[in-house]
Protein backbone atom coordinates (compact mmCIF):
# COMPACT_ATOMS: atom_id res chain seq x y z
CA UNK A 1 0.00 0.00 0.00
CA UNK A 2 2.87 2.40 0.80
CA UNK A 3 4.33 1.81 -2.67
CA UNK A 4 0.96 2.51 -4.33
CA UNK A 5 0.58 5.76 -2.42
CA UNK A 6 4.12 6.87 -3.32
CA UNK A 7 3.50 6.18 -7.00
CA UNK A 8 0.20 8.06 -6.93
CA UNK A 9 1.77 11.11 -5.24
CA UNK A 10 4.64 11.13 -7.75
CA UNK A 11 2.17 11.22 -10.67
CA UNK A 12 -0.23 13.74 -9.11
CA UNK A 13 0.48 17.35 -10.19
CA UNK A 14 -1.42 18.90 -7.29
CA UNK A 15 0.39 16.67 -4.77
CA UNK A 16 3.73 17.82 -6.15
CA UNK A 17 2.78 21.51 -6.01
CA UNK A 18 1.68 21.48 -2.37
CA UNK A 19 4.74 19.65 -1.03
CA UNK A 20 6.54 21.61 1.69
CA UNK A 21 9.83 21.85 -0.21
CA UNK A 22 8.06 23.69 -3.06
CA UNK A 23 6.59 26.40 -0.85
CA UNK A 24 8.17 29.59 0.45
CA UNK A 25 8.65 29.61 4.24
CA UNK A 26 5.84 31.55 5.88
CA UNK A 27 8.03 33.56 8.25
CA UNK A 28 7.58 34.36 11.92
CA UNK A 29 4.16 34.32 13.53
CA UNK A 30 2.61 37.71 14.10
CA UNK A 31 0.45 38.26 17.20
CA UNK A 32 -3.17 39.27 16.68
CA UNK A 33 -4.17 42.44 18.47
CA UNK A 34 -6.83 41.80 21.13
CA UNK A 35 -9.60 44.43 21.10
CA UNK A 36 -10.12 46.39 24.33
CA UNK A 37 -13.87 47.00 23.97
CA UNK A 38 -16.64 44.78 22.71
CA UNK A 39 -17.73 45.58 19.16
CA UNK A 40 -14.48 47.53 18.67
CA UNK A 41 -13.33 45.03 16.02
CA UNK A 42 -15.70 42.83 14.05
CA UNK A 43 -15.59 40.28 11.29
CA UNK A 44 -18.28 39.76 8.67
CA UNK A 45 -19.14 37.01 6.24
CA UNK A 46 -22.04 35.97 4.03
CA UNK A 47 -23.67 32.58 3.71
CA UNK A 48 -25.08 32.45 0.19
CA UNK A 49 -26.82 29.93 -2.02
CA UNK A 50 -29.69 29.36 0.39
CA UNK A 51 -33.27 28.76 -0.62
CA UNK A 52 -35.76 31.60 -0.26
CA UNK A 53 -37.51 32.03 3.07
CA UNK A 54 -41.19 33.04 3.24
CA UNK A 55 -39.97 36.64 3.69
CA UNK A 56 -37.91 36.31 0.45
CA UNK A 57 -34.48 36.28 2.15
CA UNK A 58 -31.78 34.13 0.56
CA UNK A 59 -28.52 35.13 2.31
CA UNK A 60 -27.37 35.22 5.93
CA UNK A 61 -25.10 38.08 6.95
CA UNK A 62 -22.89 36.95 9.86
CA UNK A 63 -21.32 39.66 12.03
CA UNK A 64 -19.02 38.51 14.86
CA UNK A 65 -17.47 40.57 17.66
CA UNK A 66 -13.82 39.50 17.94
CA UNK A 67 -13.58 40.13 21.70
CA UNK A 68 -16.71 38.40 23.01
CA UNK A 69 -17.22 36.06 20.04
CA UNK A 70 -20.91 36.98 20.03
CA UNK A 71 -22.47 36.67 16.60
CA UNK A 72 -25.43 38.18 14.81
CA UNK A 73 -27.10 36.25 12.01
CA UNK A 74 -29.10 38.66 9.88
CA UNK A 75 -31.26 37.34 7.02
CA UNK A 76 -30.91 39.51 3.92
CA UNK A 77 -31.49 39.47 0.19
CA UNK A 78 -28.64 39.14 -2.26
CA UNK A 79 -29.50 42.42 -4.00
CA UNK A 80 -29.43 44.65 -0.88
CA UNK A 81 -27.60 47.96 -1.35
CA UNK A 82 -24.82 49.31 0.82
CA UNK A 83 -27.27 51.79 2.36
CA UNK A 84 -29.53 48.90 3.38
CA UNK A 85 -26.55 47.14 5.00
CA UNK A 86 -25.69 50.30 6.93
CA UNK A 87 -29.29 50.63 8.17
CA UNK A 88 -29.37 46.97 9.22
CA UNK A 89 -26.04 47.33 11.01
CA UNK A 90 -27.26 50.35 12.94
CA UNK A 91 -30.63 48.82 13.80
CA UNK A 92 -29.43 45.28 14.66
CA UNK A 93 -25.88 45.70 15.95
CA UNK A 94 -25.24 49.28 17.05
CA UNK A 95 -27.93 48.85 19.71
CA UNK A 96 -25.86 46.11 21.34
CA UNK A 97 -22.76 48.29 21.27
CA UNK A 98 -24.53 50.76 23.57
CA UNK A 99 -25.57 48.04 26.04
Secondary structure in CASP SS format (residue, H / E / C, confidence):
PFRMAT SS
TARGET T0000
AUTHOR 0000-0000-0000
METHOD secondary structure of the structure
MODEL  1
X C 1.00
X H 1.00
X H 1.00
X H 1.00
X H 1.00
X H 1.00
X H 1.00
X H 1.00
X H 1.00
X H 1.00
X H 1.00
X C 1.00
X H 1.00
X H 1.00
X H 1.00
X H 1.00
X H 1.00
X C 1.00
X C 1.00
X H 1.00
X H 1.00
X H 1.00
X C 1.00
X C 1.00
X C 1.00
X C 1.00
X C 1.00
X C 1.00
X C 1.00
X C 1.00
X C 1.00
X C 1.00
X C 1.00
X C 1.00
X C 1.00
X C 1.00
X C 1.00
X C 1.00
X C 1.00
X C 1.00
X C 1.00
X E 1.00
X E 1.00
X E 1.00
X E 1.00
X E 1.00
X E 1.00
X C 1.00
X C 1.00
X C 1.00
X C 1.00
X C 1.00
X C 1.00
X C 1.00
X C 1.00
X C 1.00
X C 1.00
X C 1.00
X E 1.00
X E 1.00
X E 1.00
X E 1.00
X E 1.00
X E 1.00
X E 1.00
X C 1.00
X C 1.00
X C 1.00
X C 1.00
X C 1.00
X E 1.00
X E 1.00
X E 1.00
X E 1.00
X E 1.00
X E 1.00
X C 1.00
X C 1.00
X C 1.00
X C 1.00
X C 1.00
X H 1.00
X H 1.00
X H 1.00
X H 1.00
X H 1.00
X H 1.00
X H 1.00
X H 1.00
X H 1.00
X H 1.00
X H 1.00
X H 1.00
X H 1.00
X H 1.00
X H 1.00
X H 1.00
X H 1.00
X C 1.00
END
